[in-house]
């Protein structure tokens, strides 16, 4: 059977994403080019690898077997690259980093400082939601992930590198702005703009209110912090967000942090990678850099600047 690494890589991407279109986008190829590579692999194997059910594709039995081996081959090639890079030393190499969307409020500063220290290390950054981060960890597709709570269903190594306080935000004219030690039961009267289901921030927020017997009213649901902040500014409700997302809004007086009993919710940011993954010298350098430098580069605003004075 005469197959190429390129065919296996394209096939593995289509199978993982269950889509020719998304695979083409991830691989920076045209869809016809992706289809051609899969078709050539099927001809080499002598069996169909996908079956189409309506608009959806799924793997055949042969496809599942080829997918298993293609992933194994891909991991071996990646390990080979990492070993070769390790022979070159920490001054060179490539790093693939994925971060939660909230982390991206300070990730550029972190990566810029790392690049300044190690200018010959190439960096690739993927900013995405929690669901996609978990998928990347499952597939061992990136060197490291910066995220909130590490996933429980994936074997990973994780280290805390910084606190991530979650706070309740409101527009400056809200009746609770400036009040001190607001009882959390008072928040049951408010509407909350929510992150999407599966968001780490939403999970922590809902868990907190359930533990305190408070049922909150759900308003609009949004997938981006910027949209949530705009909605709160427009008076569509309160929300719970990471303090790391608020630097500009607090400085400009566009939003305020409410002084609610039990808040801020103290969570942490974690550096996460797949258990058993061999870290290249470049990855080891990045790990140590994050553990040593992240707090100084990305600390949230001092407490005194977070809330307006009592009216």
C-alpha positions as CSV (number, residue, x, y, z in Angstrom):
1,X,0.0,0.0,0.0
2,X,1.6,3.2,-1.2
3,X,0.4,6.2,0.9
4,X,2.0,9.5,1.6
5,X,2.3,11.4,4.9
6,X,0.4,14.3,3.3
7,X,-2.5,12.1,2.5
8,X,-2.6,10.8,6.1
9,X,-2.4,14.3,7.5
10,X,-5.3,15.5,5.3
11,X,-7.4,12.4,6.1
12,X,-6.8,12.7,9.8
13,X,-7.9,16.4,9.8
14,X,-11.1,15.6,7.9
15,X,-11.8,12.7,10.2
16,X,-11.2,14.7,13.3
17,X,-13.3,17.7,12.2
18,X,-15.9,15.6,10.4
19,X,-15.9,18.2,7.6
20,X,-14.0,18.7,4.4
21,X,-14.7,22.5,4.6
22,X,-13.3,22.9,8.1
23,X,-10.3,20.7,7.3
24,X,-9.5,22.8,4.3
25,X,-9.6,25.9,6.4
26,X,-7.3,24.4,9.1
27,X,-4.8,23.1,6.5
28,X,-5.0,26.3,4.4
29,X,-6.0,24.3,1.4
30,X,-8.9,24.4,-1.1
31,X,-11.7,22.0,-0.5
32,X,-11.1,20.3,-3.9
33,X,-7.4,19.7,-2.9
34,X,-8.5,18.1,0.4
35,X,-11.0,15.9,-1.4
36,X,-8.4,14.8,-3.9
37,X,-5.9,13.8,-1.1
38,X,-8.6,11.7,0.6
39,X,-9.7,10.1,-2.7
40,X,-6.1,9.2,-3.5
41,X,-5.7,7.6,-0.1
42,X,-8.9,5.6,-0.6
43,X,-7.6,4.4,-3.9
44,X,-4.3,3.3,-2.3
45,X,-6.2,1.5,0.5
46,X,-8.7,0.0,-1.8
47,X,-11.7,0.7,0.5
48,X,-13.9,3.7,1.1
49,X,-12.9,5.6,4.3
50,X,-15.9,7.9,4.7
51,X,-19.6,7.4,4.2
52,X,-22.1,10.3,3.7
53,X,-25.3,10.5,5.6
54,X,-27.2,13.5,4.3
55,X,-24.9,16.4,4.8
56,X,-22.8,14.6,7.4
57,X,-19.8,12.3,6.9
58,X,-18.7,9.5,9.2
59,X,-15.9,7.0,9.1
60,X,-16.3,3.5,7.7
61,X,-14.8,0.6,9.5
62,X,-11.7,0.9,7.3
63,X,-11.7,4.7,8.0
64,X,-11.6,4.1,11.7
65,X,-8.6,1.8,11.4
66,X,-6.7,4.3,9.2
67,X,-7.6,7.1,11.5
68,X,-6.1,5.2,14.5
69,X,-2.8,4.6,12.6
70,X,-2.6,8.1,11.1
71,X,-2.9,9.7,14.6
72,X,-0.2,7.3,15.9
73,X,2.1,8.2,12.9
74,X,1.4,11.9,13.5
75,X,2.4,11.7,17.1
76,X,5.6,9.8,16.3
77,X,6.6,12.4,13.7
78,X,5.9,15.2,16.2
79,X,8.0,13.5,18.8
80,X,10.8,13.1,16.3
81,X,10.6,16.8,15.5
82,X,10.8,17.6,19.2
83,X,13.8,15.4,19.7
84,X,15.6,17.0,16.8
85,X,14.7,20.5,18.1
86,X,16.0,19.5,21.5
87,X,19.4,18.7,19.9
88,X,19.5,22.3,18.6
89,X,19.0,23.7,22.1
90,X,16.5,26.2,23.7
91,X,17.6,29.0,21.4
92,X,15.6,27.5,18.5
93,X,12.4,25.6,18.0
94,X,8.6,26.1,17.5
95,X,5.8,26.3,20.0
96,X,2.1,25.8,19.5
97,X,0.1,27.5,22.2
98,X,-3.7,27.5,22.7
99,X,-5.4,29.8,25.1
100,X,-8.9,30.5,26.4
101,X,-10.5,33.6,25.0
102,X,-10.2,35.4,28.4
103,X,-6.5,34.6,28.6
104,X,-6.0,36.5,25.4
105,X,-6.5,39.8,27.3
106,X,-3.0,39.3,28.6
107,X,-1.5,36.6,26.4
108,X,-0.1,39.0,23.8
109,X,2.0,40.8,26.5
110,X,3.1,37.4,27.8
111,X,4.1,36.1,24.4
112,X,5.8,39.4,23.4
113,X,8.0,39.2,26.5
114,X,8.8,35.6,25.8
115,X,9.7,36.4,22.2
116,X,11.9,39.2,23.3
117,X,13.9,36.8,25.5
118,X,13.9,33.9,23.0
119,X,13.6,35.6,19.5
120,X,14.5,32.5,17.5
121,X,11.6,30.4,18.9
122,X,8.6,30.5,16.5
123,X,5.2,30.9,18.2
124,X,1.8,29.9,17.0
125,X,-1.2,31.1,19.1
126,X,-4.8,29.8,18.9
127,X,-7.4,31.7,20.8
128,X,-10.6,29.6,21.3
129,X,-13.3,28.4,23.7
130,X,-13.0,25.8,26.4
131,X,-14.6,23.0,24.3
132,X,-12.0,23.4,21.6
133,X,-9.2,23.6,24.1
134,X,-10.3,20.3,25.6
135,X,-10.4,18.7,22.1
136,X,-6.9,19.9,21.4
137,X,-5.7,18.4,24.7
138,X,-7.4,15.1,23.8
139,X,-5.8,15.0,20.4
140,X,-2.4,16.1,21.9
141,X,-2.5,18.7,19.1
142,X,-0.7,21.6,20.9
143,X,2.4,22.0,23.1
144,X,0.6,23.8,25.9
145,X,-2.8,25.3,26.8
146,X,-3.4,28.3,29.1
147,X,-6.9,27.9,30.6
148,X,-9.1,28.0,33.7
149,X,-10.1,24.7,35.3
150,X,-8.2,21.8,33.7
151,X,-10.5,19.2,32.1
152,X,-11.3,16.1,34.3
153,X,-11.8,13.7,31.4
154,X,-8.4,14.0,29.9
155,X,-5.0,12.9,31.3
156,X,-3.1,16.1,31.7
157,X,-0.4,17.8,33.7
158,X,-1.4,21.2,35.0
159,X,0.3,23.9,37.1
160,X,-1.3,27.1,38.5
161,X,0.4,30.2,37.3
162,X,-1.9,33.1,38.3
163,X,-5.0,34.0,40.2
164,X,-8.2,34.7,38.1
165,X,-10.7,36.7,40.2
166,X,-14.3,36.7,38.9
167,X,-16.3,39.8,39.6
168,X,-19.8,41.1,39.1
169,X,-20.0,44.0,36.7
170,X,-22.6,46.6,36.1
171,X,-23.0,50.0,34.3
172,X,-21.9,53.0,36.4
173,X,-25.5,54.2,36.9
174,X,-26.8,50.9,38.3
175,X,-28.6,51.2,41.7
176,X,-26.1,48.8,43.3
177,X,-23.0,50.7,42.1
178,X,-21.2,52.1,45.1
179,X,-23.1,50.0,47.6
180,X,-21.0,47.9,50.0
181,X,-21.3,44.2,50.8
182,X,-24.4,43.7,48.7
183,X,-26.2,40.5,49.8
184,X,-26.0,37.9,47.1
185,X,-29.8,37.2,47.5
186,X,-30.3,40.7,46.1
187,X,-28.9,39.5,42.8
188,X,-31.9,37.2,42.3
189,X,-33.8,40.3,41.3
190,X,-31.3,41.1,38.5
191,X,-31.0,39.7,35.0
192,X,-27.6,38.2,34.1
193,X,-25.9,38.2,30.7
194,X,-24.4,34.8,30.4
195,X,-21.5,33.1,28.7
196,X,-22.2,30.0,26.6
197,X,-22.8,26.6,28.2
198,X,-19.5,24.9,28.9
199,X,-17.7,28.2,29.6
200,X,-15.5,27.9,32.7
201,X,-16.6,31.3,33.9
202,X,-20.3,30.3,33.6
203,X,-19.7,27.0,35.4
204,X,-18.0,28.8,38.3
205,X,-20.7,31.4,38.5
206,X,-23.6,28.9,38.4
207,X,-21.9,26.7,40.9
208,X,-21.5,29.6,43.3
209,X,-25.1,30.7,43.1
210,X,-26.4,27.1,43.5
211,X,-24.2,26.6,46.6
212,X,-25.8,29.7,48.1
213,X,-29.3,28.8,47.2
214,X,-29.8,31.8,44.9
215,X,-31.6,31.3,41.6
216,X,-30.5,33.9,39.1
217,X,-32.5,35.1,36.0
218,X,-30.8,34.3,32.7
219,X,-30.8,37.0,30.0
220,X,-28.9,37.0,26.8
221,X,-26.3,34.4,26.1
222,X,-23.0,35.4,24.4
223,X,-19.8,33.7,23.4
224,X,-17.4,36.6,23.7
225,X,-16.4,38.8,26.6
226,X,-16.4,41.9,24.5
227,X,-20.1,41.3,23.6
228,X,-20.9,40.7,27.2
229,X,-19.3,43.9,28.4
230,X,-21.2,45.9,25.7
231,X,-24.5,44.3,26.7
232,X,-23.9,45.2,30.4
233,X,-22.9,48.8,29.4
234,X,-26.2,49.0,27.4
235,X,-28.2,48.0,30.5
236,X,-29.2,44.5,29.4
237,X,-28.2,43.0,32.7
238,X,-25.3,42.3,35.1
239,X,-22.6,39.7,34.4
240,X,-19.7,37.8,36.0
241,X,-16.4,38.1,34.2
242,X,-12.7,37.8,34.9
243,X,-11.1,41.0,36.2
244,X,-8.4,40.5,33.6
245,X,-11.0,41.5,30.9
246,X,-11.8,44.9,32.5
247,X,-8.7,47.1,32.4
248,X,-9.9,49.5,29.7
249,X,-13.5,49.7,30.9
250,X,-12.6,50.4,34.5
251,X,-10.0,53.1,33.5
252,X,-12.6,54.8,31.3
253,X,-15.4,54.5,33.8
254,X,-17.6,52.6,31.4
255,X,-18.2,49.7,33.8
256,X,-18.0,49.2,37.6
257,X,-17.4,46.2,39.8
258,X,-20.1,45.6,42.4
259,X,-19.1,44.9,46.0
260,X,-21.1,41.6,46.4
261,X,-20.6,39.4,49.4
262,X,-18.6,36.3,48.4
263,X,-17.0,38.0,45.4
264,X,-14.6,38.0,43.8
265,X,-14.7,34.3,43.1
266,X,-11.1,33.2,43.5
267,X,-10.2,30.9,40.6
268,X,-6.8,30.3,38.9
269,X,-5.3,30.2,35.5
270,X,-3.5,26.9,34.7
271,X,-0.8,25.9,32.3
272,X,-1.9,22.5,30.9
273,X,-0.4,19.9,28.6
274,X,-1.1,16.3,27.8
275,X,0.3,13.8,30.3
276,X,3.2,11.9,28.8
277,X,4.0,14.6,26.2
278,X,7.8,15.1,25.9
279,X,8.5,18.8,26.3
280,X,11.0,20.2,24.0
281,X,13.6,22.7,25.3
282,X,11.5,25.5,23.8
283,X,8.4,24.2,25.6
284,X,10.2,23.8,28.9
285,X,11.5,27.4,28.6
286,X,8.0,28.7,27.9
287,X,6.6,26.7,30.9
288,X,9.2,28.2,33.3
289,X,8.7,31.7,31.8
290,X,5.0,31.5,32.4
291,X,5.4,30.2,36.0
292,X,8.0,32.9,36.8
293,X,6.8,36.0,34.9
294,X,3.0,35.8,34.2
295,X,2.0,37.5,37.5
296,X,4.2,40.5,36.8
297,X,3.0,40.9,33.2
298,X,-0.7,40.3,33.7
299,X,-1.8,41.2,37.2
300,X,-5.3,42.6,37.4
301,X,-5.9,46.1,38.5
302,X,-5.3,46.9,42.2
303,X,-8.3,46.5,44.4
304,X,-8.6,50.2,45.1
305,X,-9.3,50.9,41.4
306,X,-12.0,48.3,40.9
307,X,-15.0,49.8,42.6
308,X,-16.5,53.3,42.6
309,X,-16.7,55.2,45.9
310,X,-19.9,54.8,48.0
311,X,-22.4,57.4,46.9
